[in-house]
Amino acid sequence: MTNKRKELKKVAIDAVQRSGLQNLSFRTLADQVGVKSSSVHYYFPEKADLAASLIESYTDSFVEMLNAIDKKQLSLSDTIDAFIKIFEDVVKAKKFCLCGMMAAEVAMLNDANRSLLSNYFKILENWLSVHFENHKDQIDSAYSPETLAQIVLSGLEGAILLDRVENGQVRLNAQRKLIKVLINNG
């Protein structure tokens, strides 16, 4: 991948995490990178192409972070703490989960991008589900690991969305406490 394409994606990811895909224009993106808007169209002919590339990159980055957590062979409590910390770091940077932001704008995405977005959330839910399955004895919940993973992920995504209104982490902290209770560490 060329350096300009990488730079465009980096700037675009940051912009979408701050204000959404709908508010991102190729002209603004070009200005921020110091190229002509025709250059942006060279790499990403349409906004849908850019969206697909951003979702794929964000998914790959998140999977790398999940793999790094797994390599540490942490307890379930510490694994979940590390997972939640990813969300906290995004909030501290005054951003929002890129895929969460795009989910809020799902009506403007094409079917291929919706599928990529769905895949992102399934990857995260599957990762959580595996950890919950492997540590069933530590979980105080009647829900299946799959359902619990869906609850945890949607709770975290919802918390950071609502916390954006107040520029804080109140709901994200509440989610952490709830999750800790569910995994017998409250």
C-alpha positions in Angstrom: 0.0 0.0 0.0 1.4 3.4 -0.9 2.2 5.9 1.8 -0.4 8.4 0.5 -3.1 5.7 0.7 -2.1 4.8 4.2 -2.0 8.5 5.2 -5.5 9.1 3.7 -6.8 6.1 5.6 -5.3 7.2 8.9 -6.7 10.7 8.6 -10.1 9.3 7.4 -10.3 6.9 10.4 -9.6 9.7 12.8 -12.2 11.9 11.1 -14.9 9.2 11.1 -14.2 8.4 14.8 -14.7 12.0 15.7 -17.7 13.1 13.5 -18.9 10.2 11.4 -18.6 9.0 7.8 -21.4 11.3 6.6 -19.5 14.4 7.6 -16.3 13.3 5.9 -15.7 14.9 2.5 -13.0 13.9 0.0 -12.1 17.5 -0.4 -11.5 17.9 3.4 -9.6 14.7 3.5 -7.4 15.8 0.5 -6.7 19.1 2.2 -5.6 17.5 5.4 -3.2 15.2 3.6 -2.0 17.8 1.2 -3.2 16.2 -2.1 -5.9 17.0 -4.7 -9.3 15.5 -4.1 -8.8 13.7 -7.4 -6.0 11.8 -5.7 -8.4 10.7 -3.0 -10.7 9.4 -5.7 -7.7 7.6 -7.3 -7.3 5.5 -4.2 -11.0 5.4 -3.2 -13.3 5.9 -6.3 -16.4 6.3 -4.1 -17.1 6.9 -0.4 -18.3 3.2 -0.2 -14.8 2.1 -1.2 -13.3 4.3 1.5 -15.7 3.0 4.1 -14.9 -0.6 3.2 -11.2 0.1 3.5 -11.7 1.8 6.9 -13.8 -1.0 8.3 -11.3 -3.6 7.1 -8.4 -1.7 8.6 -10.1 -1.0 11.9 -11.1 -4.7 12.1 -7.6 -5.8 11.5 -6.2 -3.4 14.1 -8.8 -4.5 16.7 -8.0 -8.2 16.0 -4.3 -7.4 16.6 -5.1 -5.9 19.9 -7.2 -8.9 20.8 -4.3 -11.2 19.8 -2.0 -9.2 22.0 -4.3 -9.6 24.9 -4.5 -13.4 24.3 -0.7 -13.7 24.1 -0.5 -12.4 27.7 -2.5 -15.4 29.0 -4.3 -13.3 31.5 -7.1 -14.3 33.9 -10.6 -13.8 32.7 -10.9 -10.6 34.9 -7.7 -9.2 33.5 -8.6 -10.2 29.9 -11.9 -8.3 30.2 -10.2 -5.4 31.8 -7.8 -5.2 28.8 -10.8 -5.4 26.4 -12.6 -2.6 28.2 -9.4 -0.5 28.2 -9.4 -0.5 24.4 -12.8 1.3 24.6 -11.5 3.6 27.4 -8.5 4.6 25.3 -10.8 5.5 22.4 -12.9 7.7 24.7 -9.9 9.3 26.3 -8.8 10.3 22.8 -12.2 12.0 22.4 -13.1 9.5 19.6 -15.7 6.8 19.1 -15.3 3.3 17.9 -15.2 3.6 14.1 -17.5 0.7 13.6 -19.9 1.9 16.3 -20.0 5.3 14.5 -20.7 3.6 11.2 -23.4 1.4 12.8 -25.0 4.7 13.8 -24.9 5.7 10.2 -25.8 2.3 8.8 -28.5 3.7 6.5 -25.9 5.3 4.3 -23.8 2.1 3.9 -24.2 -0.3 1.0 -24.8 -4.0 1.6 -21.1 -4.9 1.3 -20.1 -2.4 4.0 -23.0 -3.5 6.2 -21.6 -7.0 5.9 -18.1 -5.9 6.8 -19.5 -4.0 9.8 -21.5 -7.0 10.9 -18.4 -9.2 10.6 -16.5 -6.7 12.9 -19.0 -7.1 15.6 -19.2 -10.8 15.2 -15.4 -11.1 15.6 -15.5 -9.2 18.9 -18.5 -11.2 20.1 -16.9 -14.5 19.2 -13.7 -13.5 21.0 -15.6 -12.6 24.1 -17.7 -15.7 23.8 -14.7 -18.0 23.7 -13.3 -16.4 26.8 -16.6 -16.7 28.6 -16.9 -20.3 27.5 -13.4 -21.2 28.7 -14.2 -19.6 32.1 -17.8 -20.7 32.7 -17.0 -21.5 36.3 -16.2 -17.8 37.0 -19.3 -16.4 35.4 -22.4 -15.7 37.5 -25.0 -15.6 34.7 -27.7 -17.8 33.3 -27.0 -16.5 29.8 -25.0 -18.5 27.3 -21.5 -17.3 26.5 -22.7 -16.1 23.1 -25.6 -14.1 24.6 -23.4 -12.7 27.4 -20.8 -11.6 24.7 -23.6 -9.8 22.8 -24.7 -8.1 26.0 -21.2 -7.0 27.0 -20.3 -5.6 23.6 -23.6 -3.8 23.0 -23.3 -2.4 26.6 -19.8 -1.1 25.9 -20.7 0.4 22.5 -23.9 2.0 24.0 -22.0 3.3 27.0 -19.4 5.1 24.9 -22.1 6.5 22.6 -24.1 7.9 25.5 -21.0 9.1 27.4 -20.1 11.3 24.3 -23.1 13.5 25.2 -21.4 14.4 28.5 -17.8 14.0 27.4 -17.1 11.5 30.2 -16.9 7.9 31.1 -19.7 7.4 33.6 -21.6 4.8 31.7 -18.4 3.0 30.5 -17.4 2.8 34.2 -20.8 1.4 35.1 -20.5 -1.2 32.4 -17.1 -2.2 33.8 -18.7 -2.7 37.2 -21.6 -4.7 35.8 -19.3 -7.0 33.9 -17.1 -7.5 37.0 -20.2 -8.6 38.9 -21.1 -11.1 36.2 -17.6 -12.6 36.2 -17.6 -13.0 40.0 -15.1 -10.2 40.6 -17.5 -7.4 41.7 
